[in-house]
Amino acid sequence: MNQLKPLILITNRFDSSVLAKLKIETDFEIQKVDSLTKEKALLERAEVLIIRSSTQVDRDFLKNCKNLRFIITSTSGFDHIDLDATRDLKIRCFHTPQAQVAAAAEMTLLLIMASCRQWSRAQDQVRSGVWRREELMGRSLRGQTLGLIGVGRVGREVARLATAVGLKVVGYDPYLTDAPDGIPMMGYEEMMRTSQIVSLHVPKTKRTRHMIKKETISWMDPDATLINMSRGDVINESDLIDQLMKYPHFTAGLDVYTREPLPIDSRLLLLKNVILTPHIGATTQEAIKESSHMALEKALLLLKGQTVSDELPPNSLWYNE
């Protein structure tokens, strides 16, 4: 009887060219499925599972994974994985934090520009056939101050791009004492009060939940711009909506929300001074290809007993706190 090869099971978005190339080059079995709900037999066999954030891994899910040794999420975030459950079952977990940096930073700059130039209203005018350009007075970026909340991988890349278009960049990060890449660091309130644009790049933790709320929003100028590319729970959505309704020149660019997909009855959908995108910060062909390659490469190395980086949970101050 032939012994079955170790199975690497892949679901969600994954680059087909990476999959085809490595299927030829490896001795392991690699299977790609669109959904795991009807794949109980494959789940029971899988030794490595490669996923993205749309796959929720909890204790009930893991009951079907009899032979699972490794989980690799092709994402930077990992709050879709119950790390307590995987630890108890001795399943090692990894992520691909470097793969999405460029895409997330570029998306941040896009939201900044779109918010400052009233892109949503401009699109509405063109589509309706009613042009009232005098209502679309925008703001130039050059000379304005961009405050970064969180100066990690993505925050530093945003700073690099922002500097190129003439923005002055300052930062706030409770876990850094030195200025990374020459970015001047400030206290939280000071940065919020002095920045015309504030962009969020922090992980989802108890400390960061609702760090943007009525009190902290009040520190911002009524004509300021708020960008969220981190996690929806970092903002108290109701307080932000109240600010947007009260100050029509206050703008926001949001790629993440408290509930996703954004409910159709959300008050955000009624506002013209907010840019809304459906959590596509890492959705570029290049980012998907890079994260797919990194994840599958990690899987192959792990099955060969080699050392792999980016193990979860991360050994970082913010996570350990």
TINUPA-892165 format. One record per residue (C-alpha): x, y, z; chain; residue in three letters; residue number from 0. Coordinates in steps of 0.5 Angstrom, whole numbers, plus 500, padded with zeros to 3 digits. Example, Ala and Ser with C-alpha at 12.3 -4.5 7.8 and 13.67 -1.06 7.14 Angstrom:
2
+-----+-----+-----+-------+-----+-----+
:  c1 :  c2 :  c3 : chain : res :   n :
+-----+-----+-----+-------+-----+-----+
: 525 : 491 : 516 :     A : ALA :   0 :
: 527 : 498 : 514 :     A : SER :   1 :
+-----+-----+-----+-------+-----+-----+
***
This chain:
321
+-----+-----+-----+-------+-----+-----+
:  c1 :  c2 :  c3 : chain : res :   n :
+-----+-----+-----+-------+-----+-----+
: 500 : 500 : 500 :     A : MET :   0 :
: 503 : 507 : 498 :     A : ASN :   1 :
: 504 : 512 : 504 :     A : GLN :   2 :
: 500 : 518 : 502 :     A : LEU :   3 :
: 504 : 524 : 501 :     A : LYS :   4 :
: 504 : 530 : 507 :     A : PRO :   5 :
: 498 : 535 : 504 :     A : LEU :   6 :
: 498 : 542 : 504 :     A : ILE :   7 :
: 491 : 545 : 504 :     A : LEU :   8 :
: 490 : 552 : 501 :     A : ILE :   9 :
: 484 : 556 : 501 :     A : THR :  10 :
: 481 : 563 : 499 :     A : ASN :  11 :
: 485 : 567 : 495 :     A : ARG :  12 :
: 492 : 564 : 492 :     A : PHE :  13 :
: 496 : 566 : 486 :     A : ASP :  14 :
: 495 : 561 : 481 :     A : SER :  15 :
: 502 : 562 : 478 :     A : SER :  16 :
: 505 : 560 : 484 :     A : VAL :  17 :
: 501 : 554 : 486 :     A : LEU :  18 :
: 502 : 551 : 479 :     A : ALA :  19 :
: 510 : 552 : 479 :     A : LYS :  20 :
: 511 : 549 : 486 :     A : LEU :  21 :
: 506 : 543 : 485 :     A : LYS :  22 :
: 511 : 541 : 479 :     A : ILE :  23 :
: 517 : 542 : 484 :     A : GLU :  24 :
: 515 : 539 : 490 :     A : THR :  25 :
: 514 : 532 : 493 :     A : ASP :  26 :
: 508 : 534 : 497 :     A : PHE :  27 :
: 501 : 534 : 495 :     A : GLU :  28 :
: 498 : 541 : 494 :     A : ILE :  29 :
: 491 : 542 : 494 :     A : GLN :  30 :
: 487 : 548 : 493 :     A : LYS :  31 :
: 479 : 549 : 495 :     A : VAL :  32 :
: 475 : 555 : 494 :     A : ASP :  33 :
: 471 : 553 : 501 :     A : SER :  34 :
: 473 : 548 : 507 :     A : LEU :  35 :
: 466 : 547 : 509 :     A : THR :  36 :
: 465 : 541 : 504 :     A : LYS :  37 :
: 472 : 539 : 505 :     A : GLU :  38 :
: 472 : 534 : 511 :     A : LYS :  39 :
: 476 : 529 : 508 :     A : ALA :  40 :
: 481 : 534 : 506 :     A : LEU :  41 :
: 481 : 537 : 513 :     A : LEU :  42 :
: 482 : 531 : 516 :     A : GLU :  43 :
: 488 : 529 : 512 :     A : ARG :  44 :
: 492 : 536 : 512 :     A : ALA :  45 :
: 498 : 537 : 515 :     A : GLU :  46 :
: 499 : 544 : 513 :     A : VAL :  47 :
: 493 : 549 : 512 :     A : LEU :  48 :
: 494 : 556 : 508 :     A : ILE :  49 :
: 489 : 561 : 509 :     A : ILE :  50 :
: 487 : 568 : 509 :     A : ARG :  51 :
: 483 : 572 : 514 :     A : SER :  52 :
: 476 : 570 : 511 :     A : SER :  53 :
: 477 : 563 : 514 :     A : THR :  54 :
: 476 : 563 : 522 :     A : GLN :  55 :
: 480 : 558 : 525 :     A : VAL :  56 :
: 477 : 557 : 532 :     A : ASP :  57 :
: 476 : 550 : 537 :     A : ARG :  58 :
: 470 : 548 : 533 :     A : ASP :  59 :
: 474 : 548 : 526 :     A : PHE :  60 :
: 480 : 545 : 529 :     A : LEU :  61 :
: 476 : 539 : 531 :     A : LYS :  62 :
: 476 : 537 : 524 :     A : ASN :  63 :
: 483 : 538 : 523 :     A : CYS :  64 :
: 486 : 531 : 526 :     A : LYS :  65 :
: 493 : 531 : 523 :     A : ASN :  66 :
: 494 : 539 : 522 :     A : LEU :  67 :
: 501 : 541 : 524 :     A : ARG :  68 :
: 502 : 548 : 521 :     A : PHE :  69 :
: 497 : 554 : 520 :     A : ILE :  70 :
: 500 : 559 : 515 :     A : ILE :  71 :
: 495 : 565 : 514 :     A : THR :  72 :
: 497 : 569 : 508 :     A : SER :  73 :
: 496 : 576 : 511 :     A : THR :  74 :
: 499 : 581 : 516 :     A : SER :  75 :
: 493 : 581 : 521 :     A : GLY :  76 :
: 492 : 574 : 525 :     A : PHE :  77 :
: 486 : 576 : 529 :     A : ASP :  78 :
: 482 : 570 : 525 :     A : HIS :  79 :
: 486 : 565 : 528 :     A : ILE :  80 :
: 484 : 563 : 536 :     A : ASP :  81 :
: 492 : 562 : 538 :     A : LEU :  82 :
: 490 : 559 : 545 :     A : ASP :  83 :
: 486 : 554 : 541 :     A : ALA :  84 :
: 492 : 552 : 536 :     A : THR :  85 :
: 497 : 553 : 542 :     A : ARG :  86 :
: 493 : 547 : 546 :     A : ASP :  87 :
: 493 : 543 : 540 :     A : LEU :  88 :
: 500 : 544 : 539 :     A : LYS :  89 :
: 499 : 547 : 532 :     A : ILE :  90 :
: 504 : 552 : 530 :     A : ARG :  91 :
: 502 : 558 : 526 :     A : CYS :  92 :
: 505 : 563 : 522 :     A : PHE :  93 :
: 503 : 569 : 518 :     A : HIS :  94 :
: 506 : 574 : 512 :     A : THR :  95 :
: 507 : 581 : 515 :     A : PRO :  96 :
: 512 : 583 : 509 :     A : GLN :  97 :
: 508 : 581 : 503 :     A : ALA :  98 :
: 502 : 587 : 504 :     A : GLN :  99 :
: 506 : 593 : 506 :     A : VAL : 100 :
: 507 : 596 : 499 :     A : ALA : 101 :
: 500 : 595 : 498 :     A : ALA : 102 :
: 497 : 598 : 504 :     A : ALA : 103 :
: 502 : 604 : 504 :     A : ALA : 104 :
: 499 : 605 : 497 :     A : GLU : 105 :
: 492 : 605 : 499 :     A : MET : 106 :
: 493 : 609 : 505 :     A : THR : 107 :
: 496 : 615 : 500 :     A : LEU : 108 :
: 490 : 614 : 496 :     A : LEU : 109 :
: 485 : 615 : 501 :     A : LEU : 110 :
: 489 : 621 : 503 :     A : ILE : 111 :
: 488 : 624 : 496 :     A : MET : 112 :
: 481 : 622 : 495 :     A : ALA : 113 :
: 479 : 625 : 502 :     A : SER : 114 :
: 483 : 631 : 501 :     A : CYS : 115 :
: 480 : 632 : 494 :     A : ARG : 116 :
: 473 : 630 : 495 :     A : GLN : 117 :
: 473 : 624 : 491 :     A : TRP : 118 :
: 466 : 621 : 493 :     A : SER : 119 :
: 463 : 628 : 491 :     A : ARG : 120 :
: 466 : 629 : 485 :     A : ALA : 121 :
: 464 : 622 : 482 :     A : GLN : 122 :
: 457 : 623 : 484 :     A : ASP : 123 :
: 457 : 630 : 480 :     A : GLN : 124 :
: 460 : 626 : 474 :     A : VAL : 125 :
: 455 : 620 : 474 :     A : ARG : 126 :
: 449 : 625 : 475 :     A : SER : 127 :
: 451 : 630 : 469 :     A : GLY : 128 :
: 451 : 636 : 474 :     A : VAL : 129 :
: 458 : 639 : 475 :     A : TRP : 130 :
: 458 : 644 : 480 :     A : ARG : 131 :
: 466 : 644 : 481 :     A : ARG : 132 :
: 465 : 650 : 486 :     A : GLU : 133 :
: 463 : 645 : 491 :     A : GLU : 134 :
: 469 : 641 : 490 :     A : LEU : 135 :
: 474 : 645 : 493 :     A : MET : 136 :
: 480 : 641 : 495 :     A : GLY : 137 :
: 486 : 641 : 499 :     A : ARG : 138 :
: 493 : 640 : 497 :     A : SER : 139 :
: 498 : 635 : 501 :     A : LEU : 140 :
: 504 : 639 : 500 :     A : ARG : 141 :
: 506 : 643 : 507 :     A : GLY : 142 :
: 501 : 639 : 511 :     A : GLN : 143 :
: 502 : 635 : 517 :     A : THR : 144 :
: 501 : 627 : 517 :     A : LEU : 145 :
: 500 : 624 : 524 :     A : GLY : 146 :
: 501 : 617 : 524 :     A : LEU : 147 :
: 499 : 613 : 529 :     A : ILE : 148 :
: 503 : 606 : 529 :     A : GLY : 149 :
: 510 : 607 : 526 :     A : VAL : 150 :
: 511 : 600 : 524 :     A : GLY : 151 :
: 512 : 596 : 517 :     A : ARG : 152 :
: 506 : 600 : 514 :     A : VAL : 153 :
: 507 : 606 : 518 :     A : GLY : 154 :
: 514 : 607 : 516 :     A : ARG : 155 :
: 513 : 606 : 508 :     A : GLU : 156 :
: 507 : 611 : 509 :     A : VAL : 157 :
: 512 : 616 : 511 :     A : ALA : 158 :
: 516 : 615 : 506 :     A : ARG : 159 :
: 511 : 615 : 500 :     A : LEU : 160 :
: 508 : 621 : 504 :     A : ALA : 161 :
: 514 : 625 : 504 :     A : THR : 162 :
: 515 : 624 : 497 :     A : ALA : 163 :
: 509 : 628 : 496 :     A : VAL : 164 :
: 511 : 634 : 500 :     A : GLY : 165 :
: 507 : 632 : 507 :     A : LEU : 166 :
: 511 : 633 : 513 :     A : LYS : 167 :
: 510 : 627 : 517 :     A : VAL : 168 :
: 510 : 626 : 525 :     A : VAL : 169 :
: 508 : 620 : 529 :     A : GLY : 170 :
: 506 : 617 : 535 :     A : TYR : 171 :
: 507 : 610 : 538 :     A : ASP : 172 :
: 506 : 607 : 545 :     A : PRO : 173 :
: 512 : 602 : 544 :     A : TYR : 174 :
: 517 : 606 : 541 :     A : LEU : 175 :
: 522 : 610 : 544 :     A : THR : 176 :
: 527 : 612 : 538 :     A : ASP : 177 :
: 524 : 616 : 532 :     A : ALA : 178 :
: 524 : 610 : 527 :     A : PRO : 179 :
: 527 : 613 : 520 :     A : ASP : 180 :
: 528 : 620 : 522 :     A : GLY : 181 :
: 520 : 621 : 524 :     A : ILE : 182 :
: 519 : 626 : 529 :     A : PRO : 183 :
: 515 : 622 : 535 :     A : MET : 184 :
: 510 : 626 : 539 :     A : MET : 185 :
: 505 : 625 : 545 :     A : GLY : 186 :
: 498 : 622 : 543 :     A : TYR : 187 :
: 494 : 629 : 544 :     A : GLU : 188 :
: 500 : 633 : 541 :     A : GLU : 189 :
: 500 : 629 : 535 :     A : MET : 190 :
: 492 : 629 : 534 :     A : MET : 191 :
: 492 : 637 : 535 :     A : ARG : 192 :
: 497 : 639 : 530 :     A : THR : 193 :
: 496 : 634 : 524 :     A : SER : 194 :
: 491 : 636 : 519 :     A : GLN : 195 :
: 491 : 628 : 517 :     A : ILE : 196 :
: 491 : 623 : 522 :     A : VAL : 197 :
: 492 : 615 : 519 :     A : SER : 198 :
: 492 : 609 : 523 :     A : LEU : 199 :
: 496 : 603 : 523 :     A : HIS : 200 :
: 496 : 600 : 529 :     A : VAL : 201 :
: 494 : 592 : 531 :     A : PRO : 202 :
: 487 : 590 : 534 :     A : LYS : 203 :
: 488 : 590 : 542 :     A : THR : 204 :
: 485 : 592 : 548 :     A : LYS : 205 :
: 489 : 598 : 548 :     A : ARG : 206 :
: 487 : 600 : 541 :     A : THR : 207 :
: 480 : 599 : 541 :     A : ARG : 208 :
: 476 : 605 : 540 :     A : HIS : 209 :
: 482 : 609 : 541 :     A : MET : 210 :
: 479 : 614 : 536 :     A : ILE : 211 :
: 473 : 616 : 540 :     A : LYS : 212 :
: 469 : 623 : 542 :     A : LYS : 213 :
: 474 : 625 : 546 :     A : GLU : 214 :
: 480 : 624 : 542 :     A : THR : 215 :
: 476 : 626 : 535 :     A : ILE : 216 :
: 475 : 633 : 539 :     A : SER : 217 :
: 483 : 634 : 539 :     A : TRP : 218 :
: 483 : 634 : 531 :     A : MET : 219 :
: 481 : 640 : 527 :     A : ASP : 220 :
: 474 : 641 : 524 :     A : PRO : 221 :
: 477 : 641 : 517 :     A : ASP : 222 :
: 482 : 635 : 518 :     A : ALA : 223 :
: 482 : 628 : 515 :     A : THR : 224 :
: 482 : 621 : 519 :     A : LEU : 225 :
: 484 : 615 : 515 :     A : ILE : 226 :
: 483 : 608 : 518 :     A : ASN : 227 :
: 487 : 602 : 514 :     A : MET : 228 :
: 488 : 598 : 521 :     A : SER : 229 :
: 482 : 595 : 524 :     A : ARG : 230 :
: 475 : 597 : 525 :     A : GLY : 231 :
: 475 : 597 : 532 :     A : ASP : 232 :
: 480 : 602 : 533 :     A : VAL : 233 :
: 475 : 607 : 531 :     A : ILE : 234 :
: 468 : 608 : 535 :     A : ASN : 235 :
: 464 : 608 : 529 :     A : GLU : 236 :
: 458 : 612 : 532 :     A : SER : 237 :
: 463 : 618 : 535 :     A : ASP : 238 :
: 466 : 618 : 528 :     A : LEU : 239 :
: 459 : 619 : 524 :     A : ILE : 240 :
: 457 : 624 : 529 :     A : ASP : 241 :
: 463 : 628 : 527 :     A : GLN : 242 :
: 462 : 627 : 520 :     A : LEU : 243 :
: 455 : 630 : 520 :     A : MET : 244 :
: 457 : 636 : 525 :     A : LYS : 245 :
: 463 : 638 : 521 :     A : TYR : 246 :
: 462 : 637 : 513 :     A : PRO : 247 :
: 469 : 639 : 512 :     A : HIS : 248 :
: 472 : 634 : 516 :     A : PHE : 249 :
: 473 : 628 : 512 :     A : THR : 250 :
: 475 : 621 : 513 :     A : ALA : 251 :
: 478 : 615 : 509 :     A : GLY : 252 :
: 476 : 608 : 511 :     A : LEU : 253 :
: 478 : 601 : 509 :     A : ASP : 254 :
: 476 : 597 : 515 :     A : VAL : 255 :
: 469 : 597 : 519 :     A : TYR : 256 :
: 467 : 595 : 526 :     A : THR : 257 :
: 462 : 590 : 522 :     A : ARG : 258 :
: 464 : 587 : 515 :     A : GLU : 259 :
: 461 : 587 : 510 :     A : PRO : 260 :
: 459 : 594 : 512 :     A : LEU : 261 :
: 451 : 593 : 514 :     A : PRO : 262 :
: 447 : 597 : 508 :     A : ILE : 263 :
: 443 : 601 : 514 :     A : ASP : 264 :
: 450 : 604 : 516 :     A : SER : 265 :
: 450 : 611 : 517 :     A : ARG : 266 :
: 456 : 612 : 513 :     A : LEU : 267 :
: 453 : 610 : 507 :     A : LEU : 268 :
: 449 : 617 : 507 :     A : LEU : 269 :
: 455 : 621 : 508 :     A : LEU : 270 :
: 459 : 625 : 502 :     A : LYS : 271 :
: 465 : 627 : 506 :     A : ASN : 272 :
: 467 : 620 : 507 :     A : VAL : 273 :
: 471 : 615 : 502 :     A : ILE : 274 :
: 469 : 608 : 503 :     A : LEU : 275 :
: 473 : 602 : 500 :     A : THR : 276 :
: 471 : 594 : 502 :     A : PRO : 277 :
: 478 : 592 : 506 :     A : HIS : 278 :
: 482 : 592 : 500 :     A : ILE : 279 :
: 488 : 595 : 502 :     A : GLY : 280 :
: 492 : 588 : 501 :     A : ALA : 281 :
: 488 : 587 : 494 :     A : THR : 282 :
: 493 : 588 : 489 :     A : THR : 283 :
: 496 : 582 : 484 :     A : GLN : 284 :
: 503 : 583 : 487 :     A : GLU : 285 :
: 501 : 583 : 494 :     A : ALA : 286 :
: 497 : 577 : 493 :     A : ILE : 287 :
: 503 : 573 : 489 :     A : LYS : 288 :
: 508 : 575 : 494 :     A : GLU : 289 :
: 504 : 573 : 500 :     A : SER : 290 :
: 502 : 566 : 496 :     A : SER : 291 :
: 509 : 565 : 495 :     A : HIS : 292 :
: 511 : 567 : 502 :     A : MET : 293 :
: 506 : 562 : 505 :     A : ALA : 294 :
: 507 : 556 : 501 :     A : LEU : 295 :
: 515 : 557 : 501 :     A : GLU : 296 :
: 514 : 557 : 509 :     A : LYS : 297 :
: 510 : 551 : 508 :     A : ALA : 298 :
: 515 : 547 : 504 :     A : LEU : 299 :
: 520 : 549 : 509 :     A : LEU : 300 :
: 516 : 547 : 515 :     A : LEU : 301 :
: 515 : 540 : 512 :     A : LEU : 302 :
: 522 : 539 : 511 :     A : LYS : 303 :
: 524 : 541 : 518 :     A : GLY : 304 :
: 527 : 547 : 517 :     A : GLN : 305 :
: 527 : 554 : 521 :     A : THR : 306 :
: 521 : 559 : 519 :     A : VAL : 307 :
: 520 : 566 : 521 :     A : SER : 308 :
: 514 : 570 : 523 :     A : ASP : 309 :
: 511 : 565 : 528 :     A : GLU : 310 :
: 505 : 567 : 532 :     A : LEU : 311 :
: 504 : 570 : 537 :     A : PRO : 312 :
: 509 : 575 : 535 :     A : PRO : 313 :
: 514 : 576 : 540 :     A : ASN : 314 :
: 513 : 584 : 541 :     A : SER : 315 :
: 511 : 589 : 546 :     A : LEU : 316 :
: 504 : 590 : 544 :     A : TRP : 317 :
: 502 : 583 : 543 :     A : TYR : 318 :
: 505 : 581 : 550 :     A : ASN : 319 :
: 501 : 587 : 553 :     A : GLU : 320 :
+-----+-----+-----+-------+-----+-----+
***
